[in-house]
Amino acid sequence: MTRPRPSTDPLRRAVALLDVRWRRVVWAVVLGTLSLGSAVGLAAVAAWLIARASQMPPVLTLSVAVVAVRAFGISRGVFRYLERLASHDVALRGMAALRANLYTALAQGTPGSLVGLRRGDLLARVGADVDAVGDVVVRALVPAGVALAVSVGSVVLVGAFLPAAGVALALCLLLAAVVAPWLSARSARDVEARGAAARAAMTATTLEILEQSGPLAVSGRLDARLDDLRATDRALARVTDDGARPAGVAAGIAALAVGLAVLASLLLGIPAVTAGTLAPVELSVIVLTPLAVFEAANALPAAAVQLHRSRQAAARVVALLDGAADAPPARATTATRGPVPGEAADTAARDDGPRDAGACGARASLTLVDVAAGWPATGRPVVAGVDLDLRPGRAVAVVGPSGVGKTTLLATAAGLVPALGGRVTLDGRDVTALAREDAARGVVLVAEDAHVFDTSVLENLRVARGDVTAEEAEATLRDVGLGAWLAALPDGVGTVLGPDATTVSGGERRRLLVARALLSPAPLLLLDEPAEHLDAAGADALVRHVVAATRTARDQRGVVLATHRLSALEAVDEVLLLGVPDDAPDGAPAHVVARGTHAELLDVPAYRWALDQEAAAVG
């Protein structure tokens, strides 16, 4: 993939990633010119034919014009169809190439800049924004080329009959093809920037409501999110209305230009006819031809708006590419599609070998020394001073109240987010300095919002390792408590999951994600809330199974569990309790307020209180 220089215009950079074959674009312009040229020719010849027929000449005098009218009428539609085929072929090929280049860049780059993006915003960038960049060819470049060619040809045609009328037509075309698009483009700058932001916000909010409707309803936040969606819809409607006003002005200017061109042709042509320098039949040609010529110019205001829309979309796409390329090169990956799109598929493509812990770094160790974790966008740590040692056969739990920073800490430990302080090392080397494949073989993060794809159960599990067999998949699903669910599926592990097929509940989804992690070849697992949405007994059983699975003689694993469940933690080797001291100032990061085994932490008031609250909720 050829990456344009960062100093170039974002639209130029994005168009370069379209891998456009400019010969195809030129061919589309030629076909578009022939189509509109046929329309202009039809208007000119029809005007001559009508005027000449009124003089009642011999029929043979009109035969060529009659055939020409038919030819132009037919060729206009044919060339228009061929132009649509050619231009859309360029656009669709370009969008496919841009998406492939974008996915490749995201898969090969660092995810550190992506984890802060809302999934809906990310979806908008790889979806609607890529479409908008591709549309610049069909809706901006080709119409501009066609308008230029047809306008020049029409001015020459009219000027051949009456030079003054040709000049007047050129001036009116400048009014319609330059002034109107300029006004549209000027107003579109702010409108399109607001529109891109509103569309991204709407996509993000809609996706959140669709995917998290259950948890939002239970927590009482669903109505608030629906209100946010309505507000975003109103904002998008206001943007659309604001964009309609300049479009109306541009359309009015175009209509004015047509009227002026016809009026100028009459004012200049009638004296010429009177003086004998212009035939009466030719007067009809120079008066009626502009009516067809302006069809090309009238498309330019919309092309100018599309150019700005594509530039705004290109800026968002390029920002995504630059973030993946320029952020600190965190090298870990995820076994499930969590906050980093493309990572899961990248892992599956690399990890096609058998699940052999020795082949993937059985001696792997992950060490955090005085680590401060936080999101790079804010630069403020949410948790600080964390020390942690993880190796195969060892299980560590990270607990604490919601929002204390458990997820951020795990993302930092996985290398998805660069540490704001301290060091994170994998096998003694800084995790950000490792080659991507090396770190991917060492550590896997299962994010809380990891994705279940609209494909079969088996293919969802193969995201972690490409050679997972149906027998392995079935055994692992039964191990995580999905035996009854699997037995009820119509096609077993071949059953397709998704909104239009078999759906999964929140608890089934978590178990499926844990199964995916256990099938990964990486010796170190970081699991974020693996037992969420499960009943108390099922959650505890799943946590115990995960811990037990890390200690098998054949395939030892190291595991870090970020969890709210405390009652099952007697099986882990160490528990880290995160919290903010009561005497800490507002905004202070959380720290490890206590650490030890589950039994040792029973004497810590905060830990004991959380455990009692958990027991009371179950009771």
C-alpha positions in Angstrom: 0.0 0.0 0.0 1.4 3.4 -1.0 0.9 5.9 1.8 0.8 9.6 0.7 2.9 12.2 2.4 1.3 13.5 5.6 1.7 17.1 4.4 -0.7 16.7 1.6 -4.4 17.7 1.6 -6.5 15.1 3.4 -8.8 14.6 0.4 -5.8 14.1 -1.9 -4.4 11.5 0.5 -7.7 9.7 0.8 -8.2 9.7 -3.0 -4.7 8.3 -3.4 -5.8 5.4 -1.2 -8.7 4.8 -3.6 -6.2 3.5 -6.1 -8.1 5.2 -8.8 -7.2 4.3 -12.4 -7.4 7.7 -14.0 -7.9 6.3 -17.4 -11.3 5.0 -16.2 -12.1 8.5 -14.9 -11.2 10.1 -18.2 -13.3 7.5 -20.0 -16.3 8.3 -17.7 -15.8 12.0 -18.5 -15.7 11.3 -22.2 -18.9 9.3 -22.0 -20.6 12.0 -19.9 -19.5 14.6 -22.4 -20.9 12.6 -25.2 -24.2 12.2 -23.3 -24.7 15.9 -22.5 -23.2 16.8 -25.9 -25.9 14.7 -27.5 -28.4 16.7 -25.4 -26.9 20.0 -26.7 -26.8 18.7 -30.2 -30.4 17.5 -29.9 -31.5 21.0 -28.8 -29.6 22.8 -31.6 -30.6 20.5 -34.4 -34.3 20.4 -33.2 -34.3 24.2 -33.0 -32.9 24.4 -36.6 -35.4 21.7 -37.8 -38.4 23.4 -36.4 -37.5 26.8 -37.7 -36.5 25.5 -41.1 -39.6 23.3 -41.4 -41.7 26.4 -40.9 -40.4 27.7 -44.2 -41.8 24.6 -45.9 -38.7 23.5 -47.8 -38.4 20.3 -49.8 -38.6 17.2 -47.5 -35.1 16.0 -48.5 -33.7 19.2 -47.1 -34.9 18.2 -43.6 -34.0 14.5 -43.8 -30.5 14.8 -42.4 -31.8 16.9 -39.5 -34.5 14.4 -38.8 -32.1 11.5 -38.6 -29.7 13.6 -36.4 -32.5 14.3 -34.0 -33.3 10.6 -33.7 -29.6 9.8 -33.3 -29.0 12.4 -30.7 -32.1 11.4 -28.8 -31.0 7.7 -28.7 -27.3 8.4 -28.1 -28.0 10.6 -25.1 -29.6 7.8 -23.2 -27.0 5.2 -24.3 -24.1 7.4 -23.4 -25.7 8.3 -20.1 -26.1 4.7 -19.2 -22.5 3.9 -20.2 -21.2 6.9 -18.2 -23.1 5.7 -15.1 -21.5 2.3 -15.5 -18.0 3.7 -15.9 -18.2 6.2 -13.1 -19.8 3.9 -10.6 -17.3 1.2 -11.5 -14.5 3.7 -10.6 -16.2 4.7 -7.4 -17.1 1.2 -6.2 -13.6 -0.1 -7.0 -12.1 2.9 -5.2 -14.3 2.4 -2.1 -13.3 -1.3 -1.9 -9.6 -0.3 -2.3 -9.9 2.4 0.4 -11.5 0.1 2.8 -8.9 -2.6 2.2 -6.1 0.0 2.7 -7.8 1.3 5.8 -8.3 -2.1 7.3 -4.7 -3.0 6.5 -3.4 0.2 8.1 -5.5 -0.4 11.2 -4.4 -4.0 11.5 -0.7 -3.2 11.0 -0.7 0.0 13.1 -1.1 0.6 16.8 -4.5 0.5 18.4 -3.6 3.0 21.0 -5.3 5.9 19.2 -8.4 3.9 18.5 -9.5 2.7 21.9 -10.7 6.1 22.8 -13.1 6.2 19.8 -16.7 5.2 20.3 -17.5 2.2 18.2 -20.3 4.1 16.4 -17.9 6.8 15.5 -15.4 4.2 14.2 -18.2 2.6 12.2 -19.1 5.9 10.7 -15.5 6.5 9.6 -15.1 3.1 7.9 -18.6 3.2 6.5 -20.3 6.5 5.6 -17.0 8.5 5.5 -15.4 6.0 3.0 -18.5 6.2 0.9 -18.3 10.0 0.9 -14.7 9.9 -0.2 -15.6 7.5 -3.0 -18.5 9.8 -4.1 -16.0 12.6 -4.9 -15.3 10.8 -8.2 -18.9 10.3 -9.3 -20.5 13.4 -7.8 -17.7 16.0 -8.1 -14.8 15.1 -10.4 -16.7 13.6 -13.3 -19.5 16.3 -13.3 -16.8 19.0 -13.3 -15.0 17.5 -16.2 -18.2 17.0 -18.2 -19.3 20.5 -17.5 -16.1 22.0 -18.6 -16.0 20.0 -21.9 -19.6 20.6 -22.7 -19.5 24.3 -21.8 -16.5 25.0 -24.0 -18.0 23.0 -26.9 -21.3 24.8 -26.6 -19.7 28.3 -26.5 -17.7 27.4 -29.7 -20.9 26.2 -31.3 -22.9 29.3 -30.5 -20.0 31.5 -31.3 -19.7 30.0 -34.8 -23.1 31.4 -35.5 -22.8 34.7 -33.6 -19.5 35.5 -31.8 -21.2 38.0 -29.5 -23.8 35.4 -28.5 -21.0 33.0 -27.7 -19.3 35.5 -25.4 -22.7 36.2 -23.7 -23.2 32.5 -23.2 -19.7 32.1 -21.8 -20.4 34.9 -19.2 -23.7 33.3 -18.2 -22.0 29.9 -17.9 -19.3 31.5 -15.6 -22.2 32.8 -13.4 -23.8 29.4 -13.2 -20.6 27.3 -13.1 -18.4 29.5 -10.9 -20.4 31.9 -8.8 -23.1 29.4 -7.8 -20.7 26.6 -6.9 -18.5 29.1 -5.0 -21.5 30.2 -2.9 -22.5 26.6 -2.3 -18.9 25.6 -1.3 -18.6 28.6 1.0 -21.7 27.7 3.0 -20.9 24.0 2.9 -17.7 24.3 4.9 -19.4 24.8 8.2 -22.5 22.8 7.3 -20.6 19.7 6.3 -18.3 19.8 9.3 -21.3 19.9 11.6 -23.1 17.3 9.5 -20.2 14.9 9.8 -20.1 15.3 13.5 -23.8 14.9 13.8 -23.9 11.8 11.6 -21.1 10.2 13.7 -22.9 11.0 16.9 -26.1 9.5 15.6 -24.4 6.3 14.5 -22.6 6.0 17.9 -25.8 6.6 19.9 -27.9 4.3 17.7 -25.3 1.5 18.0 -25.1 1.8 21.7 -28.9 1.7 22.1 -29.2 -1.4 19.8 -26.4 -3.3 21.4 -26.9 -2.3 25.0 -30.7 -1.8 25.2 -31.0 -4.4 28.0 -28.3 -3.0 30.3 -29.5 0.5 29.6 -33.1 -0.4 30.5 -32.0 -2.2 33.7 -29.9 0.8 34.8 -32.6 3.3 34.0 -30.5 5.1 31.3 -32.4 4.0 28.2 -34.8 7.0 28.2 -31.8 9.3 28.5 -30.0 7.7 25.6 -33.2 7.9 23.5 -33.5 11.6 24.3 -29.8 11.9 23.2 -30.7 10.2 19.9 -33.7 12.5 19.3 -31.5 15.5 20.1 -28.9 14.3 17.6 -31.6 13.7 15.0 -32.8 17.3 15.5 -29.2 18.6 15.2 -28.8 16.6 11.9 -32.1 18.0 10.6 -31.0 21.5 11.4 -27.8 20.9 9.5 -29.8 19.6 6.6 -32.0 22.7 6.6 -29.0 25.0 6.8 -27.5 23.2 3.8 -30.8 23.5 1.8 -30.8 27.3 2.0 -27.5 27.9 0.0 -28.6 25.1 -2.3 -31.7 27.0 -3.1 -29.8 30.2 -3.7 -27.4 28.3 -6.0 -30.4 26.9 -7.9 -31.8 30.4 -8.2 -28.6 31.7 -9.6 -28.5 28.9 -12.1 -32.0 29.6 -13.3 -31.1 33.3 -13.5 -28.1 32.5 -15.7 -30.3 30.4 -18.1 -32.7 33.3 -18.4 -30.0 35.8 -19.0 -28.3 33.6 -21.6 -31.6 33.3 -23.6 -32.4 37.0 -23.2 -28.9 38.0 -24.3 -29.1 35.7 -27.4 -32.4 37.4 -28.3 -31.1 40.9 -27.8 -27.9 40.2 -29.8 -29.5 37.9 -32.4 -32.5 40.0 -33.5 -30.3 43.0 -34.6 -28.0 40.5 -36.4 -30.9 39.0 -38.3 -32.1 42.5 -39.2 -28.6 43.4 -40.4 -28.5 40.2 -42.4 -25.4 38.8 -40.6 -27.5 36.0 -39.0 -30.1 33.8 -40.7 -33.5 33.6 -39.1 -33.1 29.9 -38.7 -29.8 30.3 -37.0 -31.4 32.7 -34.5 -33.5 29.8 -33.1 -30.3 27.8 -32.7 -28.5 30.4 -30.6 -31.6 31.1 -28.5 -32.7 27.5 -27.7 -29.2 25.8 -27.4 -28.4 27.4 -24.0 -31.4 25.7 -22.5 -29.6 22.3 -22.8 -26.1 23.7 -22.1 -26.9 24.6 -18.6 -27.8 21.1 -17.7 -24.1 20.5 -17.2 -23.5 23.7 -15.2 -26.4 23.1 -12.9 -24.7 20.0 -11.5 -21.7 22.0 -10.3 -23.1 23.5 -7.1 -23.9 20.0 -5.9 -20.5 18.9 -7.0 -18.9 21.7 -4.9 -20.9 20.6 -1.8 -19.9 17.0 -2.4 -16.2 18.1 -2.6 -16.4 19.7 0.8 -18.4 16.7 2.2 -15.7 14.4 0.8 -13.0 16.6 2.3 -14.5 16.4 5.7 -14.9 12.7 5.4 -11.3 12.3 4.2 -10.0 14.3 7.1 -11.7 11.9 9.5 -10.4 8.8 7.6 -6.9 10.2 7.4 -7.0 11.1 11.1 -7.8 7.4 11.8 -4.9 6.3 9.6 -2.5 8.8 11.2 -3.5 7.8 14.6 -2.8 4.2 13.9 0.5 5.0 12.3 1.8 7.8 14.6 0.6 6.8 18.1 3.1 5.0 20.3 3.3 1.5 18.7 1.5 -0.6 21.3 1.9 -4.2 20.0 -0.6 -6.3 21.9 -3.7 -7.7 20.3 -7.1 -8.9 21.4 -8.6 -12.3 21.1 -12.0 -10.8 20.6 -13.1 -7.8 18.8 -13.1 -5.2 21.5 -12.1 -1.6 21.2 -9.7 -2.2 18.3 -11.4 -3.1 15.0 -9.3 -5.3 12.7 -7.2 -6.7 15.6 -9.3 -9.8 16.0 -9.0 -10.8 12.3 -5.3 -10.0 12.4 -4.8 -12.3 15.3 -6.8 -15.1 13.7 -4.7 -14.8 10.5 -1.4 -15.1 12.4 -2.3 -17.7 15.0 -3.1 -20.7 12.8 -0.8 -23.1 14.5 -1.8 -25.6 17.2 -2.5 -24.4 20.6 0.9 -25.2 22.1 1.9 -23.0 24.9 5.5 -23.7 24.3 5.3 -22.5 20.8 3.7 -19.3 21.9 5.9 -18.4 24.8 5.2 -20.7 27.7 7.7 -18.7 29.8 6.0 -15.4 29.0 5.8 -13.0 31.9 4.0 -9.7 32.0 5.3 -7.2 34.6 3.9 -3.8 35.6 6.1 -1.5 37.6 4.7 1.6 39.2 2.3 2.0 36.2 0.0 5.0 35.8 -2.8 4.3 33.4 -5.1 6.7 31.6 -6.4 7.7 28.3 -3.9 9.6 26.1 -6.5 12.1 25.0 -6.8 13.5 28.6 -3.2 12.8 29.7 -4.6 12.3 33.2 -4.0 9.0 35.0 -7.1 7.3 36.4 -5.1 4.7 38.3 -1.5 5.0 39.4 1.3 3.2 41.2 0.3 -0.4 40.2 2.7 -3.2 40.4 1.8 -6.6 39.0 3.5 -9.8 38.0 1.8 -12.3 35.7 3.2 -15.6 34.3 1.7 -18.9 33.2 0.0 -20.7 36.1 -0.7 -17.6 38.1 -4.1 -15.9 38.5 -4.5 -12.3 39.6 -7.8 -10.5 40.2 -8.2 -6.7 40.0 -11.3 -5.5 41.8 -12.8 -2.2 42.8 -15.9 -0.1 42.3 -17.2 0.8 38.8 -15.2 3.6 37.1 -12.1 3.1 39.3 -9.9 2.3 36.2 -9.9 -1.5 35.9 -10.6 -1.5 32.2 -8.0 1.2 31.6 -5.4 -0.7 33.5 -6.0 -3.9 31.5 -5.8 -2.0 28.2 -2.5 -0.5 29.4 -1.2 -3.9 30.4 -2.1 -5.3 27.0 -0.3 -2.4 25.3 -3.4 -1.0 23.7 -3.0 2.2 25.6 0.5 3.6 26.4 1.3 3.9 30.1 1.4 7.4 31.4 4.0 6.4 33.9 6.0 3.4 35.0 6.9 0.4 32.8 5.0 -2.5 31.2 7.2 -5.3 30.0 6.6 -8.6 28.4 9.4 -11.1 28.9 11.6 -8.3 30.1 11.0 -6.1 27.1 8.9 -2.9 26.9 5.6 -4.0 25.4 5.6 -1.0 23.1 9.0 -2.0 21.6 8.0 -5.5 20.7 7.1 -6.6 17.2 3.4 -6.9 16.8 3.5 -10.7 16.2 5.7 -11.3 19.2 3.4 -9.5 21.6 0.3 -11.1 20.0 1.7 -14.5 20.8 2.2 -13.4 24.4 -0.8 -11.5 25.7 -4.5 -11.3 24.8 -7.1 -8.9 26.1 -10.8 -9.9 26.2 -12.5 -6.5 26.3 -15.8 -6.0 28.1 -17.5 -4.8 24.9 -15.8 -7.4 22.6 -17.8 -8.1 19.5 -19.7 -11.2 18.4 -19.7 -11.4 14.7 -22.7 -12.1 12.4 -21.3 -15.5 11.4 -21.3 -19.0 12.7 -20.4 -20.0 16.3 -17.3 -21.8 15.0 -16.1 -18.8 13.0 -16.6 -16.6 16.0 -14.3 -18.8 18.0 -11.8 -19.0 15.1 -11.2 -15.3 15.6 -8.8 -16.3 18.3 -7.1 -19.2 16.4 -7.8 -20.0 12.8 -7.5 -23.8 13.0 -10.0 -24.4 15.8 -11.9 -27.7 15.0 -15.5 -28.3 15.6 -14.7 -30.8 18.4 -12.4 -28.3 20.2 -15.1 -25.6 19.9 -17.8 -27.8 21.3 -15.6 -29.0 24.2 -14.7 -25.4 25.2 -18.3 -24.2 25.0 -19.3 -27.0 27.3 -16.5 -26.1 29.7 -17.7 -22.5 30.0 -21.3 -23.6 30.7 -22.8 -23.3 27.2 -23.5 -27.0 26.8 -27.3 -26.7 27.0 -27.2 -23.6 24.7 -25.1 -25.5 22.2 -27.4 -28.5 22.2 -30.4 -26.3 21.5 -28.7 -24.7 18.4 -30.2 -25.9 15.1 -26.8 -26.5 13.4 -24.5 -26.8 16.4 -21.3 -24.8 16.1 -22.3 -24.1 12.4 -25.3 -22.0 13.6 -25.1 -18.4 12.4 -25.3 -15.7 15.0 -26.6 -12.2 14.4 -29.7 -10.0 14.6 -31.3 -11.7 11.7 -30.4 -15.2 12.9 -29.8 -16.8 16.3 -29.3 -14.1 18.9 -27.4 -14.5 22.1 -28.2 -13.1 25.6 -25.7 -11.0 27.5 -24.6 -13.9 29.7 -24.3 -16.3 26.7 -22.2 -13.6 24.9 -19.8 -13.4 27.9 -19.4 -17.1 28.0 -18.8 -17.2 24.3 -16.1 -14.5 24.6 -14.4 -16.5 27.4 -14.4 -19.6 25.3 -12.8 -17.6 22.5 -10.1 -16.4 24.9 -9.4 -20.0 26.1 -8.9 -21.1 22.6 -6.3 -18.5 21.9 -2.7 -19.7 21.8 -1.4 -16.8 24.0 -0.1 -17.9 27.4 -1.3 -14.7 29.2 -5.0 -13.7 29.3 -6.5 -10.4 30.5 -10.2 -10.8 31.0 -12.4 -7.7 31.6 -15.6 -8.6 33.5 -15.9 -12.1 32.2 -18.9 -13.0 34.5 -21.0 -9.9 33.8 -24.7 -10.6 33.0 -24.6 -14.0 34.7 -26.4 -15.2 37.7 -24.4 -15.4 40.9 -23.9 -19.2 40.8 -23.0 -19.2 37.1 -20.7 -16.2 37.4 -18.7 -17.9 40.2 -18.6 -21.2 38.4 -17.2 -19.4 35.3 -14.6 -17.5 37.2 -13.4 -20.7 38.9 -13.3 -22.6 35.6 -11.2 -19.8 34.0 -8.7 -20.0 36.9 -8.6 -23.8 36.9 -8.1 -23.7 33.1 -4.9 -21.6 33.5 -3.3 -24.3 35.7 -3.6 -27.5 33.5 -0.5 -29.4 33.2 -0.7 -29.4 29.4 -1.4 -25.7 28.8 -0.7 -23.4 31.7 -1.9 -19.8 31.4 -1.5 -16.6 33.3 -4.7 -14.7 33.8 -5.8 -11.3 35.2 -9.5 -11.0 36.0 -11.0 -7.6 36.3 -14.3 -8.4 38.0 -17.0 -7.3 40.4 -17.5 -10.9 41.6 -15.5 -11.4 44.9 -17.0 -14.6 46.2 -15.2 -16.9 43.7 -11.8 -15.3 44.2 -10.5 -17.8 46.8 -9.0 -19.6 43.8 -6.8 -16.8 42.6 -3.2 -16.3 43.8 -3.5 -12.5 44.5 -6.2 -9.9 44.6 -5.5 -6.2 43.9 -8.2 -3.9 45.4 -8.3 -0.5 43.6 -9.7 2.5 45.3 -9.3 6.2 46.0 -8.4 7.0 49.6 -11.0 9.1 51.5 -8.5 11.9 52.1 -7.4 12.1 48.5 -8.2 15.4 46.6 -10.9 15.4 43.9 -9.7 13.9 40.7 -6.9 12.0 42.3 -6.1 8.7 40.5 -7.0 5.4 42.2 -4.3 3.3 43.8 -3.9 -0.3 45.0 -5.3 0.2 48.5 -4.9 -3.4 49.5 -3.5 -6.6 48.0 -3.2 -10.2 49.1 -5.1 -13.4 48.9 -8.9 -13.5 49.1 -8.6 -14.8 52.7 -6.2 -12.1 53.7 -8.4 -9.3 52.3 -11.4 -10.4 54.3 -9.9 -8.2 57.1 -9.9 -5.1 54.9 -13.1 -3.1 55.6 -13.7 -2.0 52.0 -13.3 -5.6 50.6 -15.4 -7.1 53.3 -18.2 -4.5 52.7 -18.2 -5.3 49.0 -18.4 -9.0 49.7 -21.3 -8.5 52.1 -23.1 -6.4 49.6 -22.7 -9.1 47.0 -24.0 -11.7 49.4 -27.0 -9.5 50.3 -27.8 -9.0 46.6 -27.8 -12.8 46.0 -29.9 -13.4 49.1 
